[in-house]
Amino acid sequence: MKKTFNIYAVCWAVLLVVFNLVAFLIPNEIMGTSKFSGNFWIGYAFITISFIGQLVCTYFAFKQESLKKFFYNASLISISYSATVLFVVVGILCMVLPFVPVWIGAIICVLILGFSAVSVLKAKAAVDIVGEVDEKIKVQTFFIDSLLMDAETLMARAKSGEIKAELKRVYEAVRYSDPMSSNALANVESQITVAFSELTEAITEENAEAVKKLANELVILINDRNKKCKLLK
């Protein structure tokens, strides 16, 4: 994400330079009035602030470590971009129309800035809530996800067809299990962990009889866990 943000920052800097060149290449006098009036500097100040605000908002989106969080923060970029367009329009009008009262330009820019700030904060809060839910789900599904990965690894290690068939039963039982976990399932999940550890040792020793026994035990424990999961819903 850092490399992508660096590219964006270069483009942002180029646009800021282009804006300044255009702003100061406008004729010094417009309709008989000096360009460098209060309106001009209000417009210039708020456009510059909008550029900086956009960079800050975009930085928060790009700094996310995962693509999923970056996707969630895409709305922040959209809000920042929209606010920048409005700032540019109002700012340019303030600069090129000297007859527009200073206080009108100031109020419009302040309103846009306030609306943009509130929108960004609301979007950020929503992103944080969704992110917390994702993290919670990730923790709650870790047991089954990890067990499924381990079962798949054991199947790959199995040498005989008989042992591989037993491991496939365990794998399928885990695969179709309810992924959500909770404190109420701690006891049965602990039993599953112990039984799976013993199964791993039996496979290492190539003890087909022990593998079959432990596979049956695991399937029963996993089914028992699934029944308790249904009771908790």
C-alpha positions in Angstrom: 0.0 0.0 0.0 2.9 2.4 0.7 4.2 2.2 -2.8 0.7 3.0 -4.2 0.3 5.9 -1.8 3.7 7.3 -2.9 2.5 7.3 -6.5 -0.7 9.0 -5.5 1.4 11.6 -3.5 3.5 12.5 -6.6 0.3 13.0 -8.7 -1.2 15.1 -5.8 2.0 17.3 -5.8 1.8 17.8 -9.5 -1.8 18.9 -9.4 -1.0 21.3 -6.5 1.8 22.9 -8.6 -0.5 23.1 -11.6 -3.2 24.8 -9.5 -0.8 27.4 -8.2 0.5 28.1 -11.7 -3.0 28.7 -13.0 -4.0 30.8 -10.0 -1.1 33.2 -10.3 -1.2 33.3 -14.1 -4.7 34.9 -14.1 -4.4 38.6 -15.1 -3.7 40.9 -12.1 -6.8 42.9 -12.8 -10.3 41.5 -13.5 -13.1 43.8 -14.4 -11.1 46.7 -13.2 -10.5 45.2 -9.8 -7.2 43.9 -8.5 -7.0 40.1 -8.4 -5.2 40.1 -5.1 -8.3 41.0 -3.0 -9.7 39.3 0.0 -11.8 37.0 -2.2 -8.8 35.8 -4.1 -6.9 34.9 -0.9 -9.9 33.2 0.7 -10.4 31.1 -2.5 -6.7 30.3 -2.6 -6.5 29.4 1.1 -9.5 27.1 1.1 -8.4 25.3 -2.1 -5.0 24.7 -0.6 -6.6 23.4 2.6 -8.8 21.1 0.5 -5.8 19.7 -1.2 -4.1 19.0 2.1 -7.3 17.5 3.5 -7.7 15.2 0.6 -4.1 14.0 1.0 -4.7 13.3 4.7 -8.0 11.4 4.1 -6.4 9.4 1.3 -3.4 8.6 3.5 -5.7 7.0 6.1 -7.2 4.8 3.4 -3.9 3.8 1.8 -2.2 3.0 5.1 -4.4 0.0 5.8 -2.4 -3.3 5.9 -5.0 -5.4 4.2 -6.8 -5.1 0.9 -10.1 -5.7 2.6 -9.6 -2.7 4.9 -8.4 -0.6 2.0 -11.6 -1.5 0.1 -13.7 -0.4 3.1 -11.8 3.0 3.2 -12.4 3.6 -0.5 -15.5 5.7 0.5 -13.1 8.2 2.3 -11.3 8.8 -1.0 -14.6 9.4 -2.7 -15.8 11.9 -0.1 -12.4 13.7 -0.1 -12.5 13.9 -3.9 -16.0 15.3 -4.0 -15.2 17.9 -1.4 -12.1 18.9 -3.3 -14.1 19.5 -6.5 -16.5 21.8 -4.6 -13.6 23.6 -2.9 -12.0 24.2 -6.3 -15.3 25.5 -7.9 -16.0 27.9 -5.0 -12.4 29.0 -4.7 -12.1 29.8 -8.4 -15.3 31.8 -8.3 -14.0 33.7 -5.4 -10.8 34.5 -7.3 -12.2 35.4 -10.7 -15.4 37.2 -9.5 -14.2 40.1 -7.3 -17.8 41.4 -7.0 -18.8 38.4 -4.9 -18.8 39.4 -1.2 -16.0 38.0 0.9 -18.3 36.7 3.6 -20.4 34.6 1.1 -17.3 32.8 -0.2 -16.1 32.2 3.4 -19.5 30.8 4.6 -19.8 28.5 1.6 -16.3 27.2 2.0 -16.8 26.7 5.8 -20.1 24.8 5.2 -18.4 22.5 2.6 -15.5 21.9 5.0 -17.8 21.1 7.8 -19.9 18.7 5.7 -16.8 17.0 4.4 -15.3 16.6 7.8 -18.5 15.1 9.3 -18.9 12.8 6.3 -15.3 11.6 6.6 -15.7 11.0 10.3 -19.0 9.0 9.8 -17.4 6.9 7.0 -14.3 6.3 9.2 -16.6 5.2 12.2 -18.5 2.8 9.9 -15.2 1.4 8.6 -13.9 0.9 12.1 -17.1 -0.9 13.2 -17.0 -3.2 10.1 -13.3 -3.9 10.8 -14.0 -4.8 14.4 -16.7 -7.2 13.3 -14.3 -8.8 10.7 -11.6 -9.3 13.4 -14.2 -10.8 15.8 -15.4 -13.3 13.2 -11.8 -14.1 12.3 -11.1 -15.0 16.0 -14.3 -16.9 16.4 -13.7 -19.0 13.2 -10.0 -19.6 13.9 -10.5 -23.0 15.6 -12.3 -24.6 12.7 -10.2 -22.9 10.0 -7.0 -24.1 11.7 -8.4 -27.6 12.2 -9.4 -27.8 8.6 -5.9 -26.8 7.4 -4.3 -29.4 9.7 -6.7 -32.1 8.5 -5.8 -31.3 4.9 -2.1 -31.5 5.7 -2.5 -34.9 7.4 -4.3 -36.3 4.4 -1.4 -35.2 2.2 1.0 -37.0 4.6 -0.9 -40.3 4.7 0.8 -43.1 2.8 -1.8 -45.9 2.7 -5.2 -45.7 1.1 -6.9 -47.0 4.3 -5.5 -44.2 6.5 -6.2 -41.6 3.8 -9.8 -42.7 3.7 -10.2 -42.3 7.5 -8.6 -38.9 7.4 -10.9 -37.8 4.6 -13.9 -38.6 6.9 -12.4 -36.3 9.5 -11.6 -33.6 6.9 -15.2 -33.7 5.6 -16.6 -33.6 9.1 -14.5 -30.5 9.9 -15.2 -28.9 6.5 -19.0 -29.0 7.0 -18.9 -27.9 10.6 -20.2 -24.6 11.9 -17.2 -22.3 11.8 -18.3 -20.0 14.7 -16.9 -20.7 18.1 -17.7 -19.5 21.6 -16.6 -20.0 25.2 -19.5 -22.5 25.7 -17.7 -24.8 23.2 -14.3 -24.6 24.9 -14.6 -28.0 26.5 -15.5 -30.0 23.4 -13.0 -28.1 21.3 -10.3 -29.0 23.9 -11.3 -32.7 23.5 -11.1 -32.3 19.7 -7.6 -30.8 19.9 -6.3 -33.6 22.1 -7.9 -36.3 19.9 -6.4 -34.6 16.8 -3.0 -34.5 18.4 -3.2 -38.2 19.1 -4.4 -38.8 15.5 -1.3 -37.0 14.3 1.0 -39.3 16.4 -0.9 -42.4 15.1 -0.3 -41.3 11.5 3.4 -40.7 12.2 3.6 -44.3 13.6 1.5 -45.5 10.6 -0.9 -47.3 13.1 -4.0 -47.9 10.9 -6.0 -49.3 13.8 -5.3 -46.3 16.1 -6.1 -43.9 13.2 -9.5 -45.6 12.6 -10.3 -45.4 16.3 -9.3 -41.8 16.7 -11.0 -40.8 13.4 -14.3 -42.2 14.7 -13.8 -40.4 18.0 -13.1 -37.1 16.2 -16.1 -37.4 14.0 -18.3 -38.0 17.1 -16.8 -35.0 18.9 -17.2 -32.8 15.9 -20.8 -33.8 15.5 -21.3 -33.1 19.2 -19.8 -29.7 18.8 -22.2 -29.0 15.8 -25.2 -29.9 17.9 -24.1 -27.6 20.7 -23.5 -24.8 18.2 -27.2 -25.1 17.1 -28.3 -24.9 20.7 -26.4 -21.7 21.1 -28.2 -20.0 18.2 
